[in-house]
Amino acid sequence: MMETQRDIVSVVVSDKIKLNYQAEFENWQERIISDLRKFDGFISVSSKKIKGVENEYFTVFQFDSKENLQYWLNSEALKKYLKEVELYTMAPPKVSLHQGMEFFFDVKETIIKQPPFYKKVLMGIIAVYPLIIIIGKLFNWLIPGFEKLPFELALFFEVIVISSLMNYPVMPTLTKWFGTWLYK
């Protein structure tokens, strides 16, 4: 039986990849796509690196029916791949399911969806406040006379370290831990 456009089911996935893990992620993608082709009802897969967004990949998987898609989603093969991809991604993927061809009309929303402002502020507080305290105490302990520096100069050195730690590993780790809540 030939599927109609209405029967086609698409899964749209957006993954944000850790710095220096693009090659590993792309290798992972090739392997999962190769295995995916063996599943009944598989129609196509399309994957692109999103231009203008650092380290973000956008993938569309298409199946001929919800039943065949569900069989793949419940498969042991997919569970294995999902466990592995956690090594390469900064947060849980953004996933949306679309019937027929509707995903063409709301792809932009799927890609650009951001957490609410208040959640980003809370994540910033959770990350920054402990770092300010820990780095300040660490500098005073490790560097004799650091506490005698003018406040502005001491703060400048602390901000350099805090900013570096915020970009990696603090925010990627927090985003992974709180990802479900953050993007809910």
N, C-alpha and C positions, 0 to 999 in steps of 0.2 A: 504494500500500500504506500502510495506516495504521500509524503507529509505536506501539509499546507503551511503557509506562512503563519497562520494562527496557531498551529500545533508546535511550532519551533519554540524552544525554551533557551534563553541565553542567560549565562551567568557572567556578570561583569565584575572583575576583580582589579583593585588598585593596590599595589604593594609599594611601600617606601623602603628602599634598600639601604643597609648600613654602608658607610663609606668604605671603599676598598673591597666590597663583596659583590660588585656587579658581575664579575666573571663567574663566580660560584653560583650566583642566582641564575644567570643565563644558562649555565650548564644544567642546573636543576630544572629550569623551564624546558630545555630540550628533552630531558629524560622523561618528565611527566607527560609532555605532549606525545612522545613516542609511545608510552604505555596507554595513554588516553585513546589513541587511534584504534586500540583493540576492543574497546567497549561498544556494545550494541547501541545503535542510535546516535553515535557520535557523528556530527556533521562537519564542524570546522572549529578552528581556533585561530585567533589573531592576537598578536602581542606587539606592543610598541612601547618604547621609552618615551615618556611624556616630555615634549620640548618645553623649555622654560621652567621646569620643575626638577630640582636636583634629585637624582636617584629614585625617581618614581616610574613604575611600570604599570601599564594598563593592558589587561588581557580580557578577551571575550571568548568564552567557550559556548558552543551551540550544540544542542541535542534535538532529536526529532520529537521527543515527548518528555513530559514531566517524569514519567515512570523510569525511562532510561537514564535521565539525569539523576534521579533519586538513587538508582542502583549504583551509579558512579560515586555519588556523594557518600554513600554508606560503605564503599569498598575499603578493604584493608590496604590496597595499594595507595589510595588517596590519603588515608590516615598516616601512612608511612611518610609520604611526601610532605604533608602538612607539618609533621613533627620536625622534619629536616629543615624546612624553609624558615623556621623560627630562628635558626642560626644566622640567617642572612638579612632578616628584616628588623626594622626599628619598632614596629607596632603591628598589631593584628591587621590583616588586610581589610580594606573596605570592600564589601561584597554586596551586590544587588542582583536580584532575580527578575527577569523580564520575559513576558509572554509575547510571542510573535515578533514583530519588528519594532516594538515601542522603545527599545533601548536607544535607538538612534536619536530620539527626541529629548532624552534626559541624561545623555552621557556627560555633558558638561557639569551638571549638578552632581553626578556620581564622582567625578574626578576632583572637583573643587571643594566638596563638602568639608567644612572646617568645624572643629568643636566650638561650642558656644563660648563667648567671651569670658564669662564668669569661670568656666572650667579651665580655660587657659591661665587666668589669673591665679586660681587655686593651685594649679600645677607649678606655676612660677614661685609661689610662696613656699610650697612644699620643697622645692629644689633650692631656692636661694637662701632662705633663713638658716637652715642648718649649715650650709656652706660658709656663710659669713662668720658664724660662731666658730666652726671647726678650723677654718683657714686662719682666722685671726689668732686663735690660741696656738695653732701649730707654728705660725711664723714667730710668735713671741717665745715659744719654747725652743725652736730650732736655731733662730738667729739672735745671738746675744746683742742687746741694745736696740732691737727692732722697736720696742715700745717707746723708745726715746725719739724716734723719727717724728717729724711733724705729721699730724693726723692725715692731711691730704696726700702726702707722699706714701705713707704706709698703706692707706686705702688704695692708692693707685696700684701698688704691687699686689695687694690682695685681689683687686678686681681682675687683674691679668690672669691670675690662677683660677679664680672663680669662673670667669668667662670661658676659659679653656675647658674646665671640668663640666660646665653646663652643656657645651656642645657635644662632648663625649667624655665620659659615659653616663652622666647624670640624666639628662633629658631623654635620650633614647631608652634608657632602662626604665625610667618612670613612665614613659609613654607605653612601653610594653606591659608594665605591671597594671596600669590604669586604662589601657587602651579600650577595653569593652565599655567602661563607664564614660570615658572621654568622648568617644564617637557615637554614643547612644543618644 
